[in-house]
Amino acid sequence: MELVTLIQDQDFTTRVRTMAQRGAAQHVSEEATIGQREAFNTVLAAPCAQAHAEGIDPTSAAGMALATMITAAYAETAGLHDQWNG
């Protein structure tokens, strides 16, 4: 019953349509997706695994500094540097 009520609500359907349009507009090319996946594997995975193995607390100063460094490196490698506000 609730779904029927939502579908009949003009504000709800407008909001869902807007979200779908925004999602479609943000479609990423296959090439960009591959680049981001490679960047994840080379830039993020190993340092994160190392930090975890060393027991670095992600909320500590060292953890935050590492997260900032890794995020910046990932953004640069994945070609997302213009979207990162580090």
Residue pairs with C-beta under 8 A, 6 or more apart in sequence:
6 12
7 13
28 36
32 78
32 79
35 77
35 78
35 79
36 78
36 79
36 80
38 77
39 74
39 77
39 78
40 74
40 78
42 77
43 70
43 73
43 74
43 77
43 78
44 70
44 74
47 66
47 70
48 70
51 58
51 63
51 66
56 62
56 63
56 66
57 63
58 64
58 67
68 86
71 84
71 86
72 81
72 84
72 86
74 80
75 81
75 83
75 84
75 86
